[in-house]
Amino acid sequence: MPPSNTSYDAVDEFGTRVEIKCTTRKSIALSGTDSTAQRLVVVKLAADGTASIVYDGPMSRALELAGRRQSNGQRALSLSKLLNY
């Protein structure tokens, strides 16, 4: 994949388009509704530098739960909302 691809970050072994988000906070930002990713992977970084995958599932679910588009074009989504839906 070329760097800074506009609609997804990777393609998995099954040909599924994957968006990868990494955060140290309690939320992530999605780029509006123009994503063509089919799968979302969210990685949470702890204060000690360790990383854990907290979500690996359908992007459509995340887009359904995300807030309205903000003035910067992004849609906020809390991890608790994503994980407890």
N, C-alpha and C positions, 0 to 999 in steps of 0.2 A: 504494500500500500504506500502511496506517496504521502509525505507528511501533510498535515492540515487538510485532510480530506473533509469536505464540507458536510457530508451527510452521515457518515459512519467511520469508525476507526479501524475495523478489522473484518476479516471474513474467516469464519471458523472452518473446521474440517468438513462440515456438511454443506458449505456454501452459504451459510446464514450470515447476513450483514450484522455486525456487532458494534454498538456504541459503548465505550468504556468511560466511566466517570470515576474520579478519585477525589476524595474529600477528607478534610480534618474536622468538618463541621457536622451539623445535624440535618443538613439538607444538600440538595444538588440543584443545578440549573440545567434545564433542557433547552435546546435551541428551537423554540417555537414548535410548529407542527411540520416543518419541512424535512424532518429526519426520514431517511429511507431505511434506517436500521430496523431489524426484526427482533433483535435481542439486546437487552441492556445488562451490563455488568457494572456494579457499583462496588468500589474498593474503599474501605474506611481506613485511614491512617491514624494510629494512636499516638499519643504524646511521646511514647518511648521509641517510635519509629517502626513499630510492627504494623503490618498490613493484614487485613482480612476482607474477604469477599462477603459483603452483607446482602447482596441481591444479585441473582443471576436468573433472569426470566424475560418474559415478553416485554418489548418496548411499548406495545399497545396499552398494556396495563398502566405503565408509568405515565403515558400521555393522557390517559383517561383521568388519572388522579392529580395531575399537575395543575397548578393555578393558571389564571389567565396570563396572557402574554403581557409582559411589562414593557415600559418605554424602551428598554434596551433590546427588546425582541426575545428575551429569555422567559421561560416559565419555571418558577420555583416549585420544588417538590421536597417535602420533609421526608426524611428516612423513616420516621415512625409511621407516617401515613402509608408509605410504600410497603413497609414490612407488616403492618397490622391490618391491611385491607382484606 
